[in-house]
Amino acid sequence: MLRDRLAIAILLIPAALWIVDLGGLVYTLAVLLIFVMAGVEYVRLFRRSGLRPSLPVVSGGIAALILARHFGRDDGTLLVLAVMGVLALFWHLIDYERGAPASGTDFAVTLGGLVYLGLLSSYLVSLRQLPDGKWWVLMVLPGVWLVDTGAYSIGRAFGRHKMVPRLSPNKTWEGFAGGILSGVVFTALFSAVWHVGAGPDSQVTALNGALVGAVLGILTPIGDLGVSMIKRQFSLKDTGALLAGHGGALDRTDSWLVAGLVGYIMAVWLMR
């Protein structure tokens, strides 16, 4: 599994760097594709239990919210979310008339998918649209990977105290602390390198990288644990089988959902 993960990462990293560097609509469409796939997995997870969330509303809403963020930013995104909420309600009213037994719950799950996967993922677009957005993305997304890697490595070597044994039995407080430390140290190092490309006036600095890395280390495990919660409910190991050794799209992007929002808030605050 580790060999498969490394091979796929080596193949995907150059393409990912090119897309982040290019930015614009190409970057937005890449985010859209990833999270629409995650949305399909999300719907399928809940349908396994007999619920009937709307695949067209969830997947279409995710795409619409990400595009609205690209073209219209905050006002357009909130308008799309409101419209998709009404559309979701209409869908499940009709579905109830057709015999669905739990349309109120189905409606809530559909709305959850729109907010969780559509609204949160759209902040990855907002992050890239900031001044020096390319460098902020290259700080935040590697930062998430470094936090995860540090938490796994240190937790495996030194973990003794369970953090959330019901949600994720292998997570420990030692690993959590290791993730924060890794986020601080390595995101600072990455940011020091990115500062050369961003220019002397950029706020992408080693100090700011350390601050962002610390906050990512503290908060992004919420994204990972959120998907674990859903998988535990349905007794599943992975949300899908998109890539060998990597699970599904939702497995690979669970922390990104929190990181995009956290990174955007931190970047705006640090650039004031």
Secondary structure by P-SEA (a helix, b strand, c coil): caaaaaaaaaacaaaaaaaaaaccaaaaaaaaaaaaaaaaaaaaaaacccccccaaaaaaaaaaaaaaaacccaaaaaaaaaaaaaaaaaaaaaaaaaccccaaaaaaaaaaaaaaccccaaaaaaaaaccaaaaaaaacaaaaaaaaaaaaaaaaacccccccccccccccaaaaaaaaaaaaaaaaaaaaaaaaaacccccccaaaaaaaaaaaaacaaaaaaaaaaaaaaacccccccccccccccccccaaaaaaaaaaaaaaaaaac
